[in-house]
Amino acid sequence: MRRGWKMALSGGLRCCRRVLSWVPVLVIVLVVLWSYYAYVFELCLVIYLIFYHAIFVFFTWTYWKSIFTLPQQPNQKFHLSYTDKERYENEERPEVQKQMLSDMAKKLPVYTRTGSGDVRFCDRCHLIKPDRCHHCSVCAMCVLKMDHHCPWVNNCIGFSNYKFFLQFLAYSVLYCLYIATTVFSYFIKYWRGELPSVRSKFHVLFLLFVACMFFVSLVILFGYHCWLVSRNKTTLEAFCTPVFTSGPEKNGFNLGFIKNIQQVFGDNKKFWLIPIGSSPGDGHSFPMRCMNESQNPLLANEEPWEENEDDNRDYPEGSSSLAVETET
């Protein structure tokens, strides 16, 4: 009886947690809907509406894709088989367990290790983690090329939706900037007392204030992620240097500026501004500058890497409050 109550309570708490996780998304949606109403129906800035709606469509499209594109998980070959799982769990000696994982990893394209040099293994998902893969405690799964878990989209940002997330930030910045610049002339009229409608005064003030507030925070976050893309890093890798079989290497995935961008947006520039999946690869293996062509088949058809003059630049400290790190 007591066990049943505990299970019911645990299930209720999980349900409440899932519901509450949508609160930040609901806040963003309500603010956007209000801004649309205020801009289109209250101020009715006819000459600006064409460009406004073009930006609004891409803004909502990329936000939708960021929310509802599911994080990609490692495929079955990285999971322990039933037999291997039983052997691993029944083995009590840690050194033997490590050797078992090391033997299994030799059959997989994994080149990163833990800080102590061991194979990266998730004891909750029972799999050997592919390179750049991490376990998200909020999503309760391992996510390929995990960047961070973002409460504002209620989703884990990783290989499958990082491009959409970057586009969402870009169009958010553009959306806020466009509203602020076009509403500013009406703010001047309000300041001079030339706006007769009390309701219009409220919308002008609040639109300008909200647009400027979000613009400042978003442009900082977008700038930070642009820096990450230019170095081919994830947020987790910027704060914790990846360890390879040869040792720690903070620029291990840095292929040069152009190739770094292509690792996120793909080779076809026609799709760079459109929220359509175009990132190369399957999220399990990535080109590395620390391995030559004979060791890494992904680089077989690549040209020599471009060198960045500031490869040894220190990483920025801290991160935006808009992104919450939940990797374990």
Residue frames as qw, qx, qy, qz and C-alpha x, y, z in Angstrom:
[[0.000, 0.885, 0.466, 0.000, 0.00, 0.00, 0.00],
 [0.301, -0.816, 0.102, 0.482, 2.75, 2.41, 0.99],
 [0.436, -0.152, 0.596, 0.657, 4.69, 1.55, -2.16],
 [0.253, 0.622, 0.657, 0.344, 1.61, 2.34, -4.25],
 [0.109, -0.949, -0.224, 0.196, 1.30, 5.77, -2.63],
 [0.402, -0.599, 0.352, 0.596, 4.96, 6.49, -3.33],
 [0.396, 0.158, 0.688, 0.587, 4.58, 5.52, -6.97],
 [0.117, 0.812, 0.548, 0.163, 1.46, 7.67, -7.32],
 [0.243, -0.897, -0.027, 0.368, 3.20, 10.64, -5.68],
 [0.439, -0.356, 0.511, 0.648, 6.25, 10.22, -7.90],
 [0.323, 0.430, 0.693, 0.480, 4.05, 10.07, -10.99],
 [0.015, -0.916, -0.400, 0.041, 2.16, 13.18, -9.89],
 [0.338, -0.760, 0.181, 0.524, 5.39, 15.10, -9.35],
 [0.421, -0.061, 0.631, 0.649, 6.67, 14.13, -12.80],
 [0.202, 0.683, 0.637, 0.295, 3.38, 15.24, -14.34],
 [0.155, -0.940, -0.183, 0.241, 3.56, 18.61, -12.54],
 [0.431, -0.527, 0.383, 0.624, 7.15, 19.04, -13.65],
 [0.381, 0.254, 0.675, 0.578, 6.23, 18.42, -17.30],
 [0.064, 0.855, 0.498, 0.134, 3.39, 20.95, -17.08],
 [0.292, -0.886, -0.005, 0.361, 5.51, 23.62, -15.37],
 [0.546, -0.223, 0.460, 0.663, 8.31, 23.19, -17.92],
 [0.306, 0.555, 0.570, 0.523, 6.01, 24.76, -20.50],
 [0.160, -0.872, -0.323, 0.330, 5.55, 27.97, -18.47],
 [0.271, -0.539, 0.291, 0.743, 8.58, 29.80, -20.02],
 [0.199, 0.176, 0.732, 0.627, 7.37, 28.86, -23.50],
 [0.019, -0.751, -0.658, -0.056, 3.88, 30.09, -22.67],
 [0.223, -0.777, -0.105, 0.579, 5.31, 33.41, -21.46],
 [0.231, -0.278, 0.518, 0.775, 7.22, 33.90, -24.72],
 [0.109, 0.415, 0.794, 0.431, 4.16, 32.97, -26.81],
 [0.089, -0.829, -0.521, 0.185, 1.93, 35.43, -24.91],
 [0.223, -0.675, 0.116, 0.694, 4.45, 38.26, -25.27],
 [0.199, -0.069, 0.669, 0.712, 4.81, 37.59, -29.00],
 [0.046, 0.591, 0.768, 0.243, 1.04, 37.42, -29.52],
 [0.132, -0.849, -0.321, 0.397, 0.57, 40.68, -27.64],
 [0.238, -0.497, 0.337, 0.764, 3.34, 42.36, -29.65],
 [0.167, 0.226, 0.766, 0.579, 1.63, 41.21, -32.86],
 [0.038, -0.767, -0.641, -0.010, -1.73, 42.61, -31.73],
 [0.223, -0.795, -0.115, 0.553, -0.23, 45.90, -30.55],
 [0.253, -0.354, 0.483, 0.760, 1.86, 46.43, -33.68],
 [0.091, 0.221, 0.788, 0.568, -0.67, 45.33, -36.31],
 [0.146, -0.665, -0.701, -0.213, -4.04, 46.31, -34.83],
 [0.304, -0.806, -0.313, 0.400, -3.35, 49.13, -32.38],
 [0.224, -0.596, 0.256, 0.727, -0.56, 51.10, -34.06],
 [0.677, 0.597, 0.432, 0.000, -1.44, 49.85, -37.55],
 [0.137, -0.704, 0.410, 0.564, 1.83, 50.95, -39.15],
 [0.824, 0.481, 0.224, -0.197, 0.68, 50.07, -42.66],
 [0.489, 0.782, -0.385, -0.037, 3.89, 50.90, -44.52],
 [0.102, -0.573, 0.794, -0.177, 5.90, 48.63, -42.18],
 [0.821, -0.082, 0.394, -0.405, 3.53, 45.63, -42.12],
 [0.859, 0.431, -0.259, -0.100, 4.98, 43.78, -45.14],
 [0.400, 0.524, -0.663, 0.356, 8.48, 43.56, -43.71],
 [0.442, -0.383, 0.567, -0.580, 7.08, 42.98, -40.23],
 [0.914, 0.040, 0.182, -0.360, 5.12, 39.91, -41.33],
 [0.758, 0.474, -0.441, 0.084, 8.08, 38.50, -43.25],
 [0.118, 0.484, -0.707, 0.502, 10.23, 38.68, -40.11],
 [0.629, -0.229, 0.429, -0.606, 7.37, 37.42, -37.96],
 [0.937, 0.183, -0.148, -0.259, 6.87, 34.32, -40.12],
 [0.656, 0.403, -0.572, 0.284, 10.54, 33.30, -39.94],
 [0.155, -0.453, 0.595, -0.645, 10.65, 34.12, -36.22],
 [0.771, -0.134, 0.329, -0.529, 7.66, 31.89, -35.38],
 [0.895, 0.310, -0.297, -0.121, 8.78, 29.18, -37.82],
 [0.469, 0.442, -0.654, 0.396, 12.25, 28.85, -36.25],
 [0.362, -0.359, 0.559, -0.654, 10.78, 29.01, -32.73],
 [0.902, 0.022, 0.064, -0.426, 8.39, 26.19, -33.59],
 [0.817, 0.363, -0.439, 0.089, 11.24, 24.08, -35.02],
 [0.144, 0.492, -0.666, 0.542, 13.39, 24.71, -31.94],
 [0.579, -0.252, 0.458, -0.626, 10.58, 23.54, -29.66],
 [0.885, 0.106, 0.252, -0.376, 9.23, 20.53, -31.51],
 [0.672, 0.500, -0.545, 0.007, 12.34, 19.06, -33.18],
 [0.890, -0.454, 0.020, -0.047, 13.12, 16.13, -30.93],
 [0.197, -0.751, 0.625, 0.079, 16.70, 15.71, -29.65],
 [0.816, 0.333, -0.452, -0.138, 18.50, 12.94, -31.51],
 [0.731, -0.526, 0.420, -0.112, 19.71, 9.99, -29.46],
 [0.061, -0.502, 0.828, 0.244, 22.58, 7.57, -30.19],
 [0.772, 0.146, -0.419, -0.455, 21.64, 4.65, -32.39],
 [0.935, -0.293, 0.006, -0.198, 21.47, 1.07, -31.21],
 [0.834, 0.285, -0.338, 0.329, 25.08, 0.11, -31.93],
 [0.125, 0.552, -0.462, 0.683, 26.26, 2.36, -29.07],
 [0.720, -0.439, 0.180, -0.506, 23.97, 0.59, -26.56],
 [0.171, -0.355, 0.911, -0.124, 25.22, -2.40, -24.63],
 [0.589, -0.068, -0.703, -0.393, 23.71, -5.67, -25.71],
 [0.779, -0.499, -0.061, -0.375, 21.71, -7.62, -23.17],
 [0.923, -0.077, -0.237, 0.293, 24.64, -9.99, -22.63],
 [0.455, 0.373, -0.254, 0.767, 27.22, -7.20, -22.31],
 [0.345, -0.621, 0.071, -0.700, 24.95, -5.30, -19.93],
 [0.888, -0.422, -0.118, -0.140, 24.60, -8.33, -17.66],
 [0.818, 0.086, -0.235, 0.518, 28.36, -8.95, -17.71],
 [0.197, 0.526, -0.177, 0.808, 29.06, -5.31, -16.91],
 [0.520, -0.599, 0.049, -0.607, 26.57, -5.09, -14.04],
 [0.940, -0.314, -0.133, -0.020, 27.61, -8.41, -12.52],
 [0.698, 0.267, -0.294, 0.596, 31.29, -7.48, -12.58],
 [0.484, -0.834, -0.227, 0.134, 32.28, -5.97, -9.22],
 [0.611, -0.344, 0.140, 0.699, 35.84, -4.94, -10.06],
 [0.227, 0.882, 0.084, -0.405, 35.93, -1.37, -11.48],
 [0.113, -0.597, 0.614, 0.503, 39.15, -1.97, -13.42],
 [0.329, 0.131, 0.899, 0.258, 37.60, -4.96, -15.21],
 [0.318, 0.762, 0.519, -0.221, 34.49, -2.90, -16.02],
 [0.081, 0.831, -0.228, -0.500, 36.69, -0.20, -17.55],
 [0.207, -0.326, 0.813, 0.435, 38.53, -2.79, -19.64],
 [0.382, 0.433, 0.816, 0.031, 35.22, -4.22, -20.85],
 [0.274, 0.876, 0.242, -0.316, 34.08, -0.78, -22.00],
 [0.079, -0.703, 0.501, 0.499, 37.45, -0.14, -23.61],
 [0.329, -0.031, 0.886, 0.327, 37.18, -3.35, -25.62],
 [0.349, 0.664, 0.658, -0.070, 33.66, -2.46, -26.76],
 [0.107, 0.887, 0.010, -0.449, 34.70, 1.08, -27.71],
 [0.306, -0.396, 0.661, 0.560, 37.37, -0.26, -30.08],
 [0.314, 0.354, 0.820, 0.321, 34.57, -1.31, -32.43],
 [0.104, 0.877, 0.462, -0.077, 32.98, 2.16, -32.40],
 [0.434, 0.548, 0.057, 0.713, 34.04, 5.55, -33.87],
 [0.426, -0.892, -0.145, -0.038, 34.64, 7.20, -30.48],
 [0.625, 0.396, -0.247, 0.626, 37.74, 9.31, -29.86],
 [0.190, -0.658, 0.250, -0.684, 36.84, 11.35, -26.77],
 [0.584, -0.147, -0.737, 0.306, 37.36, 10.19, -23.21],
 [0.478, -0.831, -0.285, -0.003, 36.57, 11.20, -19.65],
 [0.061, -0.928, 0.319, -0.183, 38.94, 13.44, -17.70],
 [0.626, -0.517, 0.584, 0.002, 40.66, 10.35, -16.34],
 [0.139, 0.459, -0.767, -0.426, 41.08, 8.87, -19.82],
 [0.385, 0.142, 0.902, -0.135, 38.34, 6.25, -19.54],
 [0.019, -0.321, -0.740, -0.591, 35.65, 5.48, -22.13],
 [0.311, -0.040, 0.187, -0.931, 32.65, 7.79, -21.76],
 [0.255, -0.257, -0.921, -0.143, 29.79, 5.59, -20.56],
 [0.439, -0.315, 0.057, -0.840, 26.25, 6.55, -19.48],
 [0.047, -0.004, -0.959, 0.278, 25.13, 4.28, -16.66],
 [0.445, 0.322, 0.464, -0.695, 21.52, 5.50, -16.98],
 [0.686, 0.499, -0.161, -0.504, 21.07, 4.92, -20.71],
 [0.805, -0.181, 0.550, 0.126, 23.53, 1.97, -20.70],
 [0.729, 0.644, 0.128, 0.194, 25.44, 3.13, -23.74],
 [0.598, -0.221, 0.137, 0.759, 28.90, 4.24, -24.76],
 [0.161, 0.861, 0.190, -0.443, 28.60, 7.93, -25.51],
 [0.660, 0.539, 0.231, 0.469, 29.49, 9.00, -29.05],
 [0.409, -0.010, -0.064, 0.910, 31.81, 12.00, -29.38],
 [0.104, -0.171, -0.022, -0.980, 30.15, 15.26, -28.19],
 [0.563, -0.445, -0.579, -0.387, 27.19, 13.33, -26.78],
 [0.004, 0.200, -0.638, 0.743, 26.04, 14.07, -23.21],
 [0.239, -0.475, -0.846, 0.034, 23.23, 13.00, -20.90],
 [0.193, -0.417, -0.026, -0.888, 20.56, 15.63, -20.24],
 [0.052, -0.134, -0.847, 0.512, 19.09, 15.26, -16.75],
 [0.423, 0.270, 0.219, -0.837, 15.94, 17.20, -17.73],
 [0.682, 0.290, -0.398, -0.540, 15.16, 15.16, -20.86],
 [0.746, -0.281, 0.581, -0.164, 16.48, 11.99, -19.15],
 [0.894, 0.386, 0.196, 0.113, 18.30, 10.88, -22.29],
 [0.521, -0.355, 0.368, 0.683, 21.65, 11.07, -24.02],
 [0.432, 0.852, 0.187, -0.228, 21.62, 13.76, -26.72],
 [0.757, 0.243, 0.234, 0.560, 23.91, 13.82, -29.75],
 [0.360, 0.324, 0.019, 0.874, 26.19, 16.89, -29.86],
 [0.310, -0.793, -0.515, 0.103, 24.39, 18.35, -26.87],
 [0.237, 0.540, -0.086, 0.803, 24.78, 22.10, -26.45],
 [0.085, -0.056, 0.578, -0.810, 22.46, 22.87, -23.53],
 [0.066, -0.561, -0.825, -0.036, 18.91, 22.47, -22.29],
 [0.006, -0.167, -0.044, -0.985, 16.95, 25.67, -22.91],
 [0.111, 0.426, 0.770, -0.461, 13.85, 26.33, -20.75],
 [0.279, 0.486, 0.007, -0.828, 12.63, 29.00, -23.20],
 [0.549, 0.242, -0.575, -0.556, 11.99, 26.33, -25.82],
 [0.788, -0.228, 0.438, -0.369, 11.46, 23.50, -23.30],
 [0.938, 0.341, -0.059, 0.019, 13.82, 21.35, -25.31],
 [0.676, -0.477, 0.354, 0.437, 17.36, 20.12, -25.37],
 [0.433, 0.844, -0.217, -0.232, 19.48, 21.86, -27.99],
 [0.656, -0.337, 0.620, 0.268, 21.75, 19.49, -29.85],
 [0.275, -0.141, 0.719, 0.623, 22.67, 18.09, -33.25],
 [0.206, 0.502, 0.805, 0.239, 19.10, 17.83, -34.55],
 [0.012, 0.886, 0.446, 0.124, 17.98, 21.39, -33.75],
 [0.465, -0.507, -0.026, 0.725, 21.03, 23.57, -33.08],
 [0.216, 0.184, 0.446, 0.848, 20.72, 25.20, -36.51],
 [0.205, -0.696, -0.569, -0.387, 17.07, 26.04, -35.79],
 [0.490, -0.717, -0.319, 0.379, 18.00, 27.47, -32.40],
 [0.398, -0.251, 0.172, 0.866, 20.63, 29.76, -33.94],
 [0.029, 0.386, 0.539, 0.748, 18.13, 30.91, -36.57],
 [0.353, -0.755, -0.551, -0.049, 15.57, 31.53, -33.85],
 [0.456, -0.594, -0.134, 0.649, 18.05, 33.76, -32.00],
 [0.280, -0.014, 0.369, 0.886, 18.90, 35.62, -35.21],
 [0.127, -0.521, -0.581, -0.612, 15.28, 36.26, -36.19],
 [0.428, -0.731, -0.482, 0.225, 14.43, 37.17, -32.57],
 [0.392, -0.413, 0.021, 0.822, 17.13, 39.85, -32.61],
 [0.087, 0.166, 0.499, 0.846, 15.88, 41.12, -35.97],
 [0.256, -0.648, -0.672, -0.251, 12.26, 41.07, -34.76],
 [0.414, -0.715, -0.342, 0.447, 13.03, 43.11, -31.64],
 [0.330, -0.269, 0.202, 0.882, 15.26, 45.54, -33.56],
 [0.019, 0.359, 0.606, 0.709, 12.60, 46.10, -36.24],
 [0.311, -0.754, -0.575, -0.061, 9.88, 46.81, -33.68],
 [0.446, -0.617, -0.183, 0.623, 12.08, 49.14, -31.65],
 [0.269, -0.128, 0.319, 0.900, 13.22, 51.20, -34.66],
 [0.083, -0.428, -0.619, -0.654, 9.75, 51.54, -36.23],
 [0.392, -0.741, -0.545, 0.017, 8.00, 52.32, -32.94],
 [0.481, -0.276, -0.202, 0.808, 10.59, 54.87, -31.86],
 [0.021, 0.269, 0.260, 0.927, 9.02, 57.68, -33.94],
 [0.485, -0.602, -0.490, -0.403, 5.73, 57.06, -32.14],
 [0.624, -0.468, -0.403, 0.479, 7.56, 57.20, -28.83],
 [0.272, 0.009, 0.010, 0.962, 8.78, 60.69, -29.80],
 [0.281, -0.457, -0.409, -0.738, 5.18, 61.69, -30.55],
 [0.629, -0.579, -0.517, 0.032, 4.15, 60.35, -27.16],
 [0.538, -0.262, -0.259, 0.758, 6.95, 62.32, -25.50],
 [0.054, 0.095, 0.141, 0.984, 5.68, 65.48, -27.20],
 [0.312, 0.346, 0.603, -0.647, 2.07, 64.75, -26.26],
 [0.369, 0.306, -0.420, -0.771, 0.96, 64.21, -29.84],
 [0.264, -0.112, -0.941, -0.180, -0.68, 60.81, -29.26],
 [0.478, -0.312, 0.017, -0.821, -4.35, 61.37, -28.38],
 [0.854, -0.208, -0.388, -0.277, -5.25, 57.76, -27.52],
 [0.493, -0.643, 0.512, -0.286, -4.41, 56.60, -24.01],
 [0.949, -0.015, 0.315, -0.028, -4.40, 52.97, -25.16],
 [0.726, 0.624, -0.116, 0.266, -1.93, 53.77, -27.95],
 [0.058, -0.825, 0.455, -0.331, 0.35, 55.43, -25.43],
 [0.762, -0.402, 0.481, -0.163, 0.46, 52.25, -23.35],
 [0.935, 0.261, 0.214, 0.112, 1.24, 50.03, -26.36],
 [0.475, 0.794, -0.239, 0.295, 3.97, 52.37, -27.65],
 [0.269, -0.749, 0.523, -0.304, 5.73, 52.51, -24.29],
 [0.815, -0.258, 0.502, -0.133, 5.44, 48.82, -23.58],
 [0.874, 0.470, 0.069, 0.101, 6.40, 47.75, -27.11],
 [0.350, 0.803, -0.371, 0.309, 9.55, 49.85, -27.05],
 [0.435, -0.639, 0.557, -0.303, 10.49, 48.74, -23.54],
 [0.901, -0.061, 0.420, -0.088, 9.96, 45.00, -24.19],
 [0.794, 0.589, -0.038, 0.145, 11.67, 45.12, -27.60],
 [0.180, 0.807, -0.464, 0.318, 14.75, 46.87, -26.20],
 [0.603, -0.514, 0.546, -0.271, 14.93, 44.61, -23.15],
 [0.931, 0.102, 0.351, 0.000, 14.77, 41.40, -25.19],
 [0.635, 0.739, -0.166, 0.153, 17.08, 42.81, -27.86],
 [0.079, -0.790, 0.560, -0.237, 19.91, 43.42, -25.38],
 [0.681, -0.328, 0.633, -0.167, 19.72, 39.95, -23.82],
 [0.887, 0.352, 0.296, -0.029, 19.22, 38.16, -27.15],
 [0.513, 0.806, -0.275, 0.107, 22.03, 39.93, -28.98],
 [0.259, -0.672, 0.672, -0.174, 24.45, 38.88, -26.20],
 [0.775, -0.062, 0.616, -0.124, 23.31, 35.26, -26.38],
 [0.791, 0.597, 0.132, -0.014, 23.34, 35.26, -30.18],
 [0.243, 0.852, -0.453, 0.095, 26.82, 36.78, -30.25],
 [0.479, -0.498, 0.710, -0.136, 28.08, 34.12, -27.87],
 [0.827, 0.174, 0.532, -0.051, 26.69, 31.31, -30.00],
 [0.609, 0.784, -0.121, 0.001, 28.15, 32.90, -33.15],
 [0.058, -0.754, 0.647, -0.101, 31.52, 32.74, -31.44],
 [0.687, -0.186, 0.691, -0.131, 30.90, 29.07, -30.57],
 [0.822, 0.503, 0.259, -0.059, 29.98, 28.27, -34.19],
 [0.384, 0.858, -0.341, 0.025, 33.08, 30.05, -35.49],
 [0.120, -0.594, 0.779, -0.161, 35.18, 27.75, -33.28],
 [0.706, 0.004, -0.650, -0.279, 33.03, 24.64, -33.80],
 [0.097, 0.086, -0.809, 0.573, 32.32, 24.30, -30.09],
 [0.433, -0.613, -0.606, -0.265, 29.24, 23.54, -28.04],
 [0.340, -0.789, 0.143, -0.491, 28.42, 25.42, -24.85],
 [0.900, -0.427, 0.088, 0.009, 29.50, 22.37, -22.83],
 [0.842, 0.194, 0.000, 0.503, 32.82, 22.14, -24.69],
 [0.177, 0.761, -0.110, 0.614, 33.50, 25.84, -24.08],
 [0.501, -0.710, 0.262, -0.420, 33.26, 25.28, -20.33],
 [0.784, -0.356, 0.508, 0.006, 34.81, 21.82, -20.21],
 [0.230, 0.631, -0.635, -0.382, 37.66, 21.05, -22.61],
 [0.962, 0.124, -0.058, -0.234, 37.03, 17.78, -24.48],
 [0.423, -0.560, 0.705, 0.101, 39.54, 15.01, -23.82],
 [0.782, 0.436, -0.349, -0.278, 40.70, 12.88, -26.74],
 [0.981, -0.098, -0.071, 0.155, 42.66, 9.65, -26.77],
 [0.627, 0.385, -0.192, 0.650, 45.76, 11.82, -27.15],
 [0.325, -0.278, -0.437, 0.791, 44.77, 14.13, -24.27],
 [0.111, 0.784, 0.428, -0.436, 42.80, 17.37, -23.70],
 [0.304, 0.092, 0.434, 0.843, 42.44, 19.60, -26.77],
 [0.182, 0.573, 0.425, -0.676, 40.22, 22.69, -26.57],
 [0.402, 0.569, -0.258, -0.669, 40.32, 23.19, -30.36],
 [0.421, -0.112, 0.889, 0.142, 39.96, 19.53, -31.25],
 [0.460, 0.554, 0.693, 0.045, 36.95, 20.09, -33.53],
 [0.122, 0.835, -0.037, -0.535, 38.06, 23.45, -34.96],
 [0.729, 0.267, 0.508, 0.372, 38.42, 23.00, -38.73],
 [0.226, 0.025, 0.277, 0.934, 38.70, 26.66, -39.74],
 [0.263, 0.268, 0.268, -0.887, 36.06, 29.40, -39.91],
 [0.544, 0.192, -0.406, -0.709, 34.25, 28.39, -43.11],
 [0.499, -0.002, -0.861, -0.097, 34.23, 24.66, -42.39],
 [0.033, -0.146, -0.746, 0.648, 33.06, 25.32, -38.84],
 [0.447, 0.237, 0.102, -0.857, 30.03, 27.19, -40.16],
 [0.592, 0.173, -0.617, -0.488, 29.34, 24.39, -42.63],
 [0.223, 0.005, -0.939, 0.260, 29.34, 21.89, -39.77],
 [0.210, 0.339, 0.618, -0.678, 26.15, 23.56, -38.51],
 [0.470, 0.550, 0.099, -0.684, 24.47, 24.98, -41.62],
 [0.809, 0.301, 0.492, 0.117, 25.71, 22.60, -44.33],
 [0.458, -0.118, 0.454, 0.755, 27.45, 23.21, -47.66],
 [0.145, 0.569, 0.602, 0.541, 24.42, 24.60, -49.53],
 [0.110, -0.089, -0.259, 0.955, 24.13, 28.30, -48.69],
 [0.350, -0.318, -0.464, -0.749, 20.54, 28.39, -50.00],
 [0.649, -0.484, -0.576, -0.115, 19.41, 26.66, -46.81],
 [0.403, 0.068, -0.494, 0.767, 21.39, 28.74, -44.32],
 [0.202, -0.107, 0.206, -0.951, 18.52, 31.16, -43.60],
 [0.708, -0.155, -0.342, -0.599, 15.70, 28.61, -43.86],
 [0.501, -0.381, 0.668, -0.397, 14.81, 26.30, -40.94],
 [0.938, 0.216, -0.173, -0.210, 15.34, 23.09, -42.86],
 [0.786, -0.469, 0.370, 0.163, 17.72, 20.40, -41.63],
 [0.674, 0.705, -0.202, 0.088, 21.01, 20.68, -43.52],
 [0.363, -0.743, 0.560, -0.043, 23.71, 19.86, -40.96],
 [0.618, 0.420, -0.652, -0.131, 26.14, 17.26, -42.39],
 [0.175, 0.243, -0.903, 0.310, 26.60, 13.82, -40.89],
 [0.594, -0.406, -0.640, -0.267, 24.48, 11.78, -38.52],
 [0.432, -0.759, 0.152, -0.463, 25.59, 13.33, -35.21],
 [0.941, -0.329, 0.023, 0.073, 27.62, 10.30, -34.14],
 [0.748, -0.112, 0.168, 0.633, 31.01, 11.19, -35.68],
 [0.130, 0.981, 0.049, -0.133, 32.67, 14.51, -36.43],
 [0.679, 0.540, -0.192, 0.458, 35.83, 15.63, -38.25],
 [0.603, -0.759, -0.001, 0.245, 38.70, 16.39, -35.90],
 [0.334, 0.883, -0.314, 0.100, 41.80, 18.46, -36.48],
 [0.420, -0.649, 0.628, -0.090, 43.87, 16.27, -34.17],
 [0.756, 0.009, 0.648, 0.087, 43.64, 13.26, -36.50],
 [0.039, 0.412, -0.586, -0.697, 45.02, 12.89, -39.98],
 [0.663, 0.226, -0.290, -0.652, 43.11, 11.53, -42.97],
 [0.508, 0.155, -0.845, -0.067, 44.23, 7.95, -42.53],
 [0.067, -0.087, -0.826, 0.553, 42.96, 7.89, -38.94],
 [0.322, 0.460, 0.488, -0.669, 39.70, 9.74, -39.56],
 [0.339, 0.299, 0.758, 0.470, 37.80, 8.73, -42.74],
 [0.126, 0.858, 0.461, -0.188, 35.50, 11.74, -42.40],
 [0.077, -0.841, 0.205, 0.494, 38.39, 13.94, -43.51],
 [0.680, 0.034, 0.602, 0.417, 39.34, 11.88, -46.54],
 [0.394, 0.610, 0.471, 0.502, 37.88, 14.37, -49.01],
 [0.196, -0.946, -0.178, 0.187, 38.58, 17.50, -47.01],
 [0.481, 0.698, -0.185, 0.496, 41.08, 20.18, -47.93],
 [0.490, -0.003, -0.514, 0.703, 43.68, 21.30, -45.36],
 [0.266, -0.784, -0.518, 0.217, 42.20, 23.17, -42.46],
 [0.161, 0.789, -0.013, 0.593, 42.27, 26.91, -42.31],
 [0.527, -0.163, -0.520, 0.652, 44.28, 28.20, -39.42],
 [0.223, -0.905, -0.283, -0.228, 42.78, 30.72, -37.04],
 [0.329, 0.571, -0.377, 0.651, 45.13, 33.33, -35.65],
 [0.346, -0.485, 0.415, -0.687, 43.41, 33.33, -32.29],
 [0.737, -0.090, -0.655, -0.139, 43.22, 29.58, -31.68],
 [0.505, -0.110, -0.666, 0.538, 44.57, 30.06, -28.16],
 [0.219, -0.445, 0.048, -0.867, 42.16, 32.80, -27.20],
 [0.067, 0.058, 0.832, -0.548, 40.65, 32.28, -23.72],
 [0.174, -0.510, -0.778, -0.322, 36.99, 31.35, -23.56],
 [0.244, -0.511, 0.046, -0.823, 34.54, 33.91, -22.18],
 [0.079, -0.059, -0.852, 0.514, 33.52, 33.38, -18.59],
 [0.370, 0.307, 0.506, -0.716, 29.91, 32.87, -17.63],
 [0.064, 0.256, 0.821, 0.507, 26.90, 32.26, -19.84],
 [0.325, -0.264, -0.183, -0.890, 23.56, 33.88, -20.57],
 [0.362, 0.012, 0.712, -0.602, 20.74, 33.33, -18.10],
 [0.714, 0.274, -0.121, -0.633, 18.55, 32.34, -21.06],
 [0.749, 0.247, -0.607, -0.095, 20.34, 28.97, -21.29],
 [0.674, -0.538, 0.403, -0.306, 20.41, 26.41, -18.49],
 [0.386, 0.443, -0.808, -0.035, 23.09, 23.73, -18.46],
 [0.821, -0.265, 0.265, -0.431, 21.86, 20.32, -17.36],
 [0.753, 0.371, -0.543, -0.014, 24.50, 17.94, -18.65],
 [0.688, -0.573, 0.418, -0.156, 25.77, 15.23, -16.37]]
